[in-house]
Amino acid sequence: MTNERGMVDVSVKNITLRTAKASSSITLGDEAFQTLKEGTCTKGDVLATAKVAAITAAKSTPAIIPMCHLTLIEAVDVEFKPSEHDKSVTTIVTVKSSGKTGVEMEALVGASTASLTIYDMLKYTSRDMIITETKLLEKTGGKSGSYKRPD
């Protein structure tokens, strides 16, 4: 089977301000959540490390997702929402760029990488952690317009 398709040609598209917001959640369990809460991780500050990883991942997306265009990332915001009730952390990553292509993949890769980093930092406490619900929350800009997840 031969597939001749490849990267989409965006050369004729207009430059517009584009944003994307994505989230990813990780359920930690009791011991890992307690370690995070107390700030006693042997590897260091879990959320500070996950923030740097999310930003780096968003900027590196075209290197790991083959058909993504190289985009000028103008801003990356990373927010963490720990939940005592669920023993989980949800990471929300917002990416902003002025360009010819959207930044949904950059936001999704950033959020996913934050969850993976949290797992890596805390895996010595438990390997039962579960990464769930990586999803696009909203996007703006471009020919297709705005999108906001209905939930």
Buried (B, 14 or more C-beta within 10 A) or exposed (E): EEEEEEEEEBEEEEEBEBBBBBBBBBBBBEBBBEBBEEEEBEEEEBBEBBBBBBBBBBBBBBEEEEEBBEBEBBEBBBBBEBEEEEBBBBBBBBBBBEBBBBBBBBBBBBBBBBBBBBBBBBEEBBEEBEBEEBBBBBBBBBEEEEBEEEE
